[in-house]
Structures are given as C-alpha cells and as structure tokens.
Amino acid sequence: MGQEAVPGLVVTLTGDLGTGKTVFAQGFAEGLGIRETVNSPTFTILQIYEEGRMPLYHFDVYRIGDPEEMLEIGWEEYVYGEGVCLVEWAEMIEDLVHEIPPEKVLQVEIKKDLSKGNDYRMIQICRKQIAAES
C-alpha cells in the first residue's frame, strides 16, 4: 500500500490493542521508502517521517480526549498536505474523518482470531463508507 500511496491519502487503522496497527504502519512506511525506525506516537500524537518519496504523518490518537485537540495540532494541514496520513485508533476522531472526502480515505481494520493461532490477523481494507441520506 505504501508503494501505491498518493499525496492526500488518509489511511485509518482500527483494531484492538496489540492487533498490529503499528506493525502495519511500519510496513506502510517501508513501502514509502522510509528507512528510519517507525514507532507508535502514542504520547506525542504525531510523528512525521520525511525521508521517503513523500512525507508520512503518523498519528496515534488513542490518548485524545477531545477531537478538537487534533485541530489544535494542525490536523487539516496534514490531511490536506503533500503527504500521507496514517491514523491509529481513528475511531476516536470519527467525526473529523467523516469530513474528509471519501475518495481520500482507506479504512484498515485489523482483528485477531486466536482460534487460528496467536499470530493470525484478519485485515480488512475498504474505502470510507458514505452514510445514506434518508
């Protein structure tokens, strides 16, 4: 996915603690040509990597108390910037994600299935769904 990514893409990552969201981010960064260590920015919220073919804005919003905090750190600058946004725990800022045009958002959901082994993961990737108007 990182090899095919284009500027303005927002990839939302959802899944329980320990399912592999950060491991996914590391592989995505590798696809962008980023060689430095990619870690989850849990306590800093945002980590920026600029050595690849385009910037990667890696968010971990698990500790966000209010989505307004995202606006304070420049969320829109990154979402509509020259790079790719990868957002761990995207369900915490669902209202902000819904404001992004659907064609710019890929949703990635990662789940464990312990009945298939400790290392098994099911990864579902889809375009952002648009709620039907009634």
ChimeraX attribute file (.defattr): number of C-alpha atoms within 10 A of each C-alpha:
attribute: neighborCount
match mode: 1-to-1
recipient: residues
	/A:1	13
	/A:2	18
	/A:3	12
	/A:4	8
	/A:5	17
	/A:6	16
	/A:7	16
	/A:8	18
	/A:9	20
	/A:10	27
	/A:11	27
	/A:12	23
	/A:13	24
	/A:14	22
	/A:15	18
	/A:16	12
	/A:17	10
	/A:18	11
	/A:19	20
	/A:20	19
	/A:21	24
	/A:22	20
	/A:23	14
	/A:24	18
	/A:25	23
	/A:26	20
	/A:27	15
	/A:28	21
	/A:29	27
	/A:30	18
	/A:31	17
	/A:32	24
	/A:33	16
	/A:34	21
	/A:35	13
	/A:36	13
	/A:37	9
	/A:38	19
	/A:39	13
	/A:40	18
	/A:41	17
	/A:42	15
	/A:43	11
	/A:44	11
	/A:45	19
	/A:46	20
	/A:47	16
	/A:48	15
	/A:49	19
	/A:50	15
	/A:51	14
	/A:52	16
	/A:53	15
	/A:54	17
	/A:55	20
	/A:56	25
	/A:57	22
	/A:58	25
	/A:59	25
	/A:60	24
	/A:61	24
	/A:62	18
	/A:63	12
	/A:64	16
	/A:65	11
	/A:66	11
	/A:67	15
	/A:68	12
	/A:69	14
	/A:70	18
	/A:71	12
	/A:72	9
	/A:73	12
	/A:74	10
	/A:75	19
	/A:76	13
	/A:77	10
	/A:78	19
	/A:79	20
	/A:80	16
	/A:81	15
	/A:82	16
	/A:83	23
	/A:84	25
	/A:85	25
	/A:86	27
	/A:87	28
	/A:88	26
	/A:89	22
	/A:90	22
	/A:91	16
	/A:92	19
	/A:93	19
	/A:94	12
	/A:95	11
	/A:96	16
	/A:97	19
	/A:98	14
	/A:99	8
	/A:100	17
	/A:101	11
	/A:102	14
	/A:103	12
	/A:104	17
	/A:105	21
	/A:106	18
	/A:107	18
	/A:108	21
	/A:109	19
	/A:110	19
	/A:111	18
	/A:112	18
	/A:113	12
	/A:114	10
	/A:115	7
	/A:116	9
	/A:117	9
	/A:118	9
	/A:119	10
	/A:120	13
	/A:121	16
	/A:122	11
	/A:123	15
	/A:124	11
	/A:125	14
	/A:126	11
	/A:127	13
	/A:128	20
	/A:129	12
	/A:130	9
	/A:131	7
	/A:132	5
	/A:133	4
	/A:134	3
